[in-house]
Amino acid sequence: MTTELQQLHQQLKLCGFRLPLLVTGEETQVNQLANELLISIQTHQNLNSILAVNSLTSFTPQANTTRISSNKFRHYLGHEFDCVLINGWQGFHVDAFAALSGTVKAGGLFILLMPELVSTSESELSAHKKGWDSFADPDRQRFLQWGVNSQDFKSNFLTFAQKYLLQSFIQIISQTTPILGNNHQQQVSIPERFKLGIPSLKSNFQLPGSITADQQNIIEQIHDSIAQDTGNNQQHFIIAANRGRGKSATLGMLAAQLVRKCKSHKPLTVGVTAPRMDCANQIQTWFQQKHPSEHELSFYALDVLAINKPQLDVLLVDEAAAIPVELLQQLTRQYKHVVFATTEHGYEGCGRGFTIRFKKWLARHFTQQSFRLINPIRWSPNDPLEECVNQLLLLDAEPAPSLKALSMSANSITTAWFSQQDMLQQTDLLRQAFGLLVQAHYRTTPSDLRYMLDCPTMRTVLMKSGNQVVGVALISLEGDLPSDLAQQVARGQRRPNGHLFAQTIAAQTGFYEFATLKGWRIVRIAIHPDMQHRGLGSQLLAFIDTACQQEKQDYLSTSFGLTLPLLKFWQKNQFSLVRLGQTPEASTGEYSAAMLRCISVTSDNYIAELRPIQLLDVQQQLTHRYVNLSLELKTALGKILANSAKMTMTTSRASQLAENFAQYHATLASCRLAIVKLINDQQCQQHFPLLTLATDPTIDHDQLILQFRLSGKKQLIRKLRSLTGELLNQIRPKN
């Protein structure tokens, strides 16, 4: 480490900032250079914990190092490290990049290893060098559908990223000098913001050893509300914050105060839960600091709370956004007082389901109070790493400001495609559009930004009034799979990347032919809150539908968490329900609804056959599998079912679907009605009692396992596949 860089690091540490480092060069060189760098730092600063993501085995600093692959990043939310190193040579995973940046302590290092970075002007002068847009990023495969040639891939996202990383990361360039053979040179490039801003900063940052004023205020309000509550009314609380604001510490100190001082001088029983036990480490630390004892705060796994229902006066829930909404709702009903702590940015396991869905539900059904921790306590305000990550991944993106005064004349609203090149050149519109998507959709994560910029089969439509984004839609071009691949999908043998709607219909209905059709899937659609209920959503859909027809597609599709307003919206725009998911989605507790609008005669013919089968399945399970749907939704589904054509399934089609289950890997749910038809046609219920019972939607499979003395669900499915094969043999003509 150069003297200049050492001095800068010490200054940043004294200021309470994290040091963002970008180390560029060949992969083996940058890993070795990062290794030497950390060993050098060890001489004047203790690095007690390092998290190395996708690092090479040659990366062996003399410190406590935890090695993980990038897809394991969620396991380390709520942890703290002196250094996080991400080897981007093995994949620039944007969600891991966003989440793990929040685990670095004040004075710590965040190191990104990447290929050599060159600016546009340098590229023009040095034709032999390549920018990141041509880097064969291993993580790019997540954004490429089956059928796309990855050799032609150029990353617009990495081009987008260069700007912010050059502005905010200190760059260490490892170069091999041809004149000197294999000798390596290092060049350090420090952005202007560090040269101009750091010397004038106050160097007095200290991690708070005790409670801050904001934390004290929240703790007192929640404690007083619980202590003064002598009735039976439930009251719940939400603490929201960006990372580094001390929400876990607040929960720990709140627990200590509730245990010490409580109503009627009787100790309150307080428990804590989180997606994983290690996520609660910070809560336990602060609890022990404020309430020294031999006993820790009781931690309960989520499944233990749901099944055993232990008695608690207060339940503390950390990392609430990573917990399925349905489970959060159960815990809310189960306990009198629940305190939820959640990170506001949407890269946790279940996205923004907490913010968008759960908070609204909670406000409708219970008395609740919400609090926010604004100022960071684990690092200083204006931390360069946090600012860069927020800007780069649009984590701070917001929709356009209030649009209530906008004219609604036809000439004031324009709708047009927003290409990936447009996004690079018009970043303000991109920021508005992404902010609108984040606000409207619980699943929007940093990966969605990369999908928008990089996926060759993703298109974006913007609805604007002047320079303000009124609406946005994301469209995925899907289907057109070869017949043999489509059959493998229907049989459960293959699951190629992308083509989600086409594959879902093929795999869950058995109609492989559908995946051979070409269609567009509307991935996201959002209208600015100030402009809703004015027909703009339907206007945006009409633009998409016209383009879909012009490009000779077979259908236009969508899938979403089933709610009555959304069902009515899509019905109003002539979309038909073709499938309802078998289990609630983890992130919302809602069933996935698949709807489409046929464009070609071919798609109309396929849907005319498969839709009645799927709707009959829904009808038969409406009072069992879908028993928890609201009365309004059941009524709306009832109307759809009443107007549906009668199911007609040929023996040939039923045999094909049953064979997918018997001989391959199709699910029982996708073939259930086909098996029922074959059994009824042959009148052989008495010969296949287990198969007959297992295809009855009113009978619990756990009961069948006990009744037929099976070892578990795996043996049950194996037995059912074998019995279905016997049934088919009985039907086939004898030679």
N, C-alpha and C positions, 0 to 999 in steps of 0.2 A: 504494500500500500504506500502510495507516495506521501510525502510530508504534507502537501496541500490537502490531500484527501483525508489524512488522519486528523488534521486540524479542523477540517469541515465537519467530520464525523463527531468530534468532541464538542464542537459548537452546537450542532444539531441536538446532540444528547442533552447538553445543558439547557437547551431551549424546550426540550420535551418533544422533539420531532423524531420521526423514523427516517432512516436513510434509504432512499430508493436507488438501487444500483441496477444498471443494465450492462451485462457483460456479453460482448459480442465477439464472434470468431468461430472457428471450427469447434465441433462439439467436444472432442477430447481436450482441446486447449482451454475452452471456457470452464469445463468442469475442474481441470487442474488449477486454473487461475483462481476460481472461486475457493477451492481447497486451500491454496496458499494464502489467499486474502483473509480467510477466517482464522487460520493459524496465526497470521500476523496480528490480527485484532486481539487474539487471545493473550498476547503479551501485555496489553494494557487495559483489557476489559474482559470480564468473565462472560462467556457465552454458555450459559447453563443448559440451554435447550435450543435445538435446531430442528426444524421440520424440513426435510428434503423431499421434494415432489418430483418423481420420475428421474431421480439422479442416477448417474452411472455408478458402478461399483467402485470406480477409482476415486469417487468423492468420499474422503474419509477424514474430515476435520477432527481435531482432538477435543471433542465435546460430546455431550449426550445428544445423539442424532436419532430422530425417528424418520424412517423412510416409508413413504406411501406412494401409491399410484394416484393420479389426479382424480380418478372417479371415486376415491374414498374420502374426499375432502370434507363431506358432511359430518364424518365422525369426529372432526376436530373443531367444530363450532363450539365456542365457549372455552376453548383452551387459550393459553398464552405462550408465546415463544420469543426468545431473544433474536432469532433469525428464521425467516422462511425463505427457502430457495426453491425456485421452480425452474426445471430444465425444459424450456420451451422447445428445444430440439426434439423432444419426445411428444410434443403436442401442447399448443397454447389453448388450454381449457379455460374458457372465459369465466365460467361459474366458479371454478376453483380459485382463479386469479382474484376475483372479487371477494369471495368469502374469506380466503386465507390472509388477505392483506389486513383484515381486521383482527387477526390474532397476534400481530407483531406489537411488542411492548414499546413504550416510549424509549428512544435511544437505541432501538433495535434496528435490524437490517432486513430489507425485503429485496432479494436478489433474483433477477430474471436473466436466464441464460438463453441467448438467441443467436441466429446467424448474423454475420456482419451487416450492419444497417447503413445504407447509403441514402442520402437525400436525392431528390429528383435532379438537382443540378449536377451532383456527383455522378449520377447514372449516365447523364448525357456525356460527361467527360471521360468516363471509364466504362466503356461498353462491355468489358469482360466481367464487371461486377453486376450483381443482381440485387434488387430490393426484396423486401419481404413478400411482396405480392406474388413472386415466383417461388417462394419457399414451399417445399412439399411438406407442409405441416401435417403430421400424422393425425391430428384431431380433425382435419378437414373431412374425413370420411363420415363423420356424424352429420355433416351438412350436405352430403351428396346422395341423392336417391339412386337406387339400382338403375343401371342403364346409362348413367352419366360417366363420361370418360374423365377420370381424375387427372390424366396427363395434361388435359387442356385447362385445368383449374388454375385460376389466379385469384388470390385472396384480396378482395376489396377491404375486408375488415382489417387485415394487417397493414394495408396502406393507410387506413383511417387511424390505426393505433400508433403508427410512426410519429404522427404530429404531436400527440400528447406525451408519448414517452420521451421524445427528444426535448420537450419543454420542461419535463418534470423529473426525469431520471438522470442521474449522473452516469455517464457512459464510460465504460472501460473497454477499450478495443484491443483485442489480441490479434496481432498480425504476424504472419510468417514472411520474412524478408527474403526474396529470391537470391539477392546478392550474398546474404550471409548463410545460405543453406537452410538448415532447420531451426536457426535461431529465431526466437520470438521477441517481438517488441510489444510494449504496452503503451497505449495512449489514453489519457484521461480527458474527457470532455465534460465540463461543468456548465449547466445551463445558466443563463443570465439571471434568472430569478434567485439563484443561490448566491451569486456574486454580489448582487445588489441588495438583496433583502436580509440575509442572515446577519451581517455585522451589526445592524441596527436593532436586532431583537434583544429583548431582555433575557438574560441567562439565569433564570431563577426558578425553573420548573421543578416541582417536586410532586411525586405521586401522593395523592391524599392518603394520609395514614388514618384519617377518621372521616366522619360523615361530611358531605358538602351541604350547603344550604338547600339546594334543590332536592337532594335525597331526604334531608330532614323533614322538609315540608310534606313530601309524598308519604313518608313513613308515618308522620303524625296524623295526617288526614285519614289514611287507611286504618291505623290503629284506633283512632277515636271513633270512627264509624262502626268498627267491629265491637269495641268495648262498650259503646253506648247502646248497642242493639240488644234489646231484651225480648223482642218478639220472635215470630217464626218466619218473617219475611226473608227471602234470600237476597243477598246483596253481593255484587261481584265487582272486580276492579281490573283495570288494564294499565300496565306500564309499558309505553312504547318508546323506543329510542333507536338511533343508529348505533353501530358498533362503537365500543370504547366509551360509552356514556355511563356505565356503572349500574346497569339494571340488575345484573346478577348479585352484585354487592348490596344493592338496595333490598333485594329479596332476603338475603342472609341477615341483614341488620333488622329488617321488619320482623322476621321470624324470632330473633332474639328478644325483641321488645314485646312481641305477643306472648312469648313464653314467660317473661318476667312480670309484665303488668297486664292484667286482664280483668274481665268483669267478675264481680262477686268474689274476688280473691281466689278464684278457682283456676288452676293452670289450664290454658287452652291446649288442645291437642293439635299440633301443626305438622303437616307432612309436605314433602316436596316431590315433584315428579318432573321428568324431562324425557326427550326421546331416547337418551342413553344416560346411564348413571354418571359417567364421567363428565357429562355436560353440567352437572350440579356441583362440581368441585369448588367453583368460586363461591357459591352459596354457602357451602359447608365451611369454607375458610372464614368468611365474614361472620357467620353465625358463631363459630368458636371464638372469634376475636371479641365479639360483643357479649357472649354468654359462655365463658370458660367452664367446661364441665367434661366429665369422662364420656358423655353421651353425644353422639352426633345427631343432627336433625334427621328424622326418619325419612328415608327415600323409598318410594314405592314405584315399581315399574308400572307402565301404563296398563298392561294386561292384568296385573294384580288389582289395580284400582277398578278396572271394568268388571272383573269376574268376582273378586272376593269382597269388594266394596267395604274396605276398612273404615271404622268410625273416625272421623276427623272433624274438628271445629273449623279449621282453615286449611285449604290446599293451595300450595304455591306451585305454579306451572311455569317453568323456564323454557325458552326456545319454543314458545307456543305455536309459532308459524310453521314449525316442522312436524306438527301433529295433525292428523286428519280432522277436519271440521266436525265430522260425525262423532268422533270420540270426545272432542272438546265440548260438544253439546251435551253428551251423556254426563260428563264430569260436572258440568254446570248445573244440571238437574239434580245430581246426586248429592252435592255438598252445598251447605248454606252460604259459605264464603269461599270464593276462589279468586286468587290474585294471578292474573296472566301477565307474563313479561315476554315481550316479543321484539325482534329486530324488524325495522320498517322496510328495509330493502328486500326485494323479492327473490333471493337466491337460496332460501331454506327449502327443505324437502317438499313442502306442499305449496310453494309459491306464495301468492298474496291471497289465498283462500281465507286466511285469518282476517286480514284488513278489509277485504271487500265483502265477504260473505258472513263470516262469524260475527263481526262487530255489529252489523246491521241486525242480525238475528238476536243477538244479546240485548240490544237496545229495545227491540220490540217486545221481549218476553220478561225482562228482569230489570230491577233497579241496578244501575251500574255507574261507575265513575271512571273516567279516563284521565291518565296523566302522561306527560312527555318529559323525558330528560333530554335537554337540548345540547348543553355544552359537554364536550369530551372531557373525561378525567384521566383516561389512560394515556393520552398524549395531548399536546397543546392544540388550541384552535388554529385553523389554517395549516394543518399538517400537510406537507407537500404530497405524501403518499395518498392520503385520503382524498385530497382534492383531485389528484390525477386519476385515481380509480373511478371516482364519481363522474368526472368529465368524459373519460375514455369509454366507459360502459353505460353512460347516460343514466346512472343510478339516481341522479338528482333532476332528471328530466321532468318537466311539467307540461300539461297542455297549454294552449294559448290562454292568456288572461280572459277575463269575462267577455263573452260574446253577445250578451243580451241586447246590446244596442245595434247589432248588425241588421242591415236591411235584408228582407227575405225575397226581394225581387229575383226573378229568374236569372237576370244578368249578373247578380252579385255572387252566385255560387257556381264554381267551375269544378268539374271532375275530370281527372286525367291520370294516366299511369305515372308512377314515380320510380324511375329506373335506378339501378344500383349506382350508376355514374352520377345521376342527379343527387343521390344521397351524399356522395362524397363532396359534391360542389355546393350543395345547399344544406349545410348542416343545421341551420336554424329550423328548417322545415322538418328535417329528420328528428331533431330533438322534440319538437312539438308533437309529431306523429307518435314517437315512441312513448312520450309522456302520457299521451291519450290512451295508448294500449296498456301501459302499466296501470293507469287508473281504472280502466274498464275491465281488465281480465286478470283473474287471480293467478293464472299460470305464467304470466310474462316474466321472463328471467333474462339475464345478460346473454344467454345463448340465443334468444330470439333476435337480438340485435345482430348477431353474426349470421343467423339465418337470413335476415333481411338483406344484409350486405353481400353474402357469399353464395347462398344456395342458387344454382342456375335455374332451378325449376320453381322458384318462389317469385311471385310478382306482387307489387304493392300499388294500390290505388289511393290517391289523395283527393279529398273534397275540400276546396279552399274558398275563402272569401278574402280576396287580396292576398296578403302574406300570412294569413292566419288559418291554421288547419281546423276544419270543421268536422271532418270525418276521415277515417282510414280503414282500409281493408287489406288483409294479406291473403293471397291465393296460392295454392299449391297445385301444380300440374301433375296429374297422376294417371295411373292405369296404363293401358296399352302393353300389358305383359304378354309374353309368348304363351301359347296355350299350355305347353308342358309345364312351364313355371307356375302358371295359374292353378293347374291341377295339383301341383305339389303344395301350394299355399293352402288350398282347400283341404288337403289331406293332413295338414299340420306338419309337413316335412320340411318346408322352407319358410323363411320369414325375411325376405330381402329388405334392405334399408329403404325407408320411405313408403310412398304409395299407401298411406294409412287407410283411407276410406275404401279403396279398391280391395286391399287385403282383408280388412275387417269384414266386409260383406262376403268375400269368398270363403274366409276361414270360419266365420260364425254362422253362415247359412249353408255352406257346401256348394253354392252355385259358383263354380270356378269360372264360368263364362263371363261373369260380370267383371272380373279383373282384366279381361282382355279389351274392355271398352276404354275409351279415352274420356277423362273427365277433369273438371276443376273442383277442388275442395276449398271452401272458404274457411280459412284457418282462424282468422280473427276479423271482427268487424266492430267498429266503435264510432259513436257520434259524440261530439262534445256535449257535456251535461247541460250547458245553457241552450243547446239547439235541439234537444231531444223532443219527441212527440210532435214533430212537424213534418213527418214523412220523409226526412232526409235519409234514413236507413234504407227505406224502400227505393228511394231514388238512386242510392249508391248500388243497391242490388240490381236495379234495372240496367245500369251502365255495365256491370259485370256480365249480366245475362246476355246482353246484346253482343258483347265481345266474344263470349263463349260460343254463341251461335255462329258468328262470323268465322271463327276458327274451326268450325265443323266438329265440335266436341259432342259427346254422347249424353252427358249429364252435367249438372251443377249440384254439388253436395255440401253438406255441413254436418258437424257433430258437436254436441254441447251438453252440459249438465242440465238435465230436464227441470225446468221451472215453467209455471203457467204463462208468465209474460213472454218468455222466449218461444214456447210452443206456439202461442197465438201469433207472434211476429212472423215466424217462418211459414205458418199456415196461410197467413194473409198474403204472403208472397209466392203462393202456389207450390210450396215444398210439401212433400208427403213423407210421413213417418214410415221408415222401412225396417227399423230395428230398435229395440230397447235393451240396454246392457243388462247382464245377469246379476251383477253385484254393484253396490254403490261405489263411486269413485272415492279414493282415500282422501283427496284434497278438499272435497266439498260435501261428501255424504249424499250426493245426487247420482241418479242413474244416467248413463250416457245415452243420449238419443241421437240416432242417425237419420237424417232426412235428406231428400234429394228432389230435384226437379228434372224430369226427363226431357231431353232435347231431341234425340234421334228415335226413330221407330224401333231400332234394335234394342235400345235401353228400355223403351216402353214395354216391349214384349217380355224381356227378362223380369222386370219389376212386376208386371202383371202376374207372373207365376210365383215369384218368391215372396212378395209383400203379404199376400193373404196367409201364407204359412207362418211368417214371423208374427203377424198380428194375432193369429189364433194362439200361438205360444204365449203372447202377452195376456190374452183373454183368460187362458186357463190358469195363469199364475197371478192374476190380479189380486186375488184374496189370500195369496200365500207369499210368494217371493216379493211382491210389491205391496204388501199389506201396510207398510208405513208411509206410503204416498198420501199426500193431503187429499181430502174429499174433493176439492176443486180439480186437482189433477186427475183423480180417478174418474170424475164426471167427464172431463175433457177427453180422456182416453176412451171412455165408454162410447162417446159420440163417434170417434174415429173408428172404433171396432164395429159399431152398428152399421156404418156406411161402407165397410170393407167388403170386397167380393168374397164369396165363399171359397174356402181352400180347395184346390184341385191339385192333387199330386199323383202323377202316374206311378205305376209299380216300378217302371224303369228308373225314374228319378229317385224314388224311395230306396231302391236297391243300391243305387250309386252312392247316396248319402250314407246309408248304413254301412256300406263297404269302407267308406272313409274312416268310420269308427272302428270297424272290426279288424281291418288289415293295416291301418296306418295310425296316425296320431291325432285325428280329429277329436274334438271334445264331445262328450255325451250330449251336452246342451244343444250343439249345432245339428245333431242327428236325431234328437229325441222323437220328434213327430214322425219322422220317416220310419223309425223302428216300431212305433205304436201302430202306424198304418199297416206295416207288414204283419205284425202279430194279429191285428184285427182281421185282415184279409184272409189269413190262414186259419183263424179261429183256434189258435194253439196256445192260449194263455196258460192252460194247465200244464203244458210241456215246458214252459219257460216262466215259472213263477217269479224268480228273482228278477229277470229282465222286465217282466210285466210290472212289478212293483217299483223297480228303479226308475222307470219312465213315467210313473205317476207323480205329477208335481206336488201332490199333497202329502207325500210320504217322505219322511226324513231318512236320509241315507245312513246316518249314525245308527238308527234303529235296525236297518237292514243288516249292518255289519254285525250287530249283536245277535239278531235273529238267525242269520245264516252262519254264525260262528266264523267270521272272517277276521283276519289280523288287523285290518285297517282299510283306509280308502284306496291305497294303491292296489291291494289284492282285490278289492271290490271292482275297480275299473278293469283290471286284468280279466277277472271272471266275466264281466259284462261284455268285454270285447270278444272273448271266446264264445259266449252264448250267442252273440249277434252273428258270428261266423257260422255257427250251427244253424241258426235261423235262415241265413242266406243259402246254405247248402240244401236245406229242405225245400226252398223255393225254386232253386235252379232246376231246369229240366234234366232228367236222368238220361244218360246216353244208352 
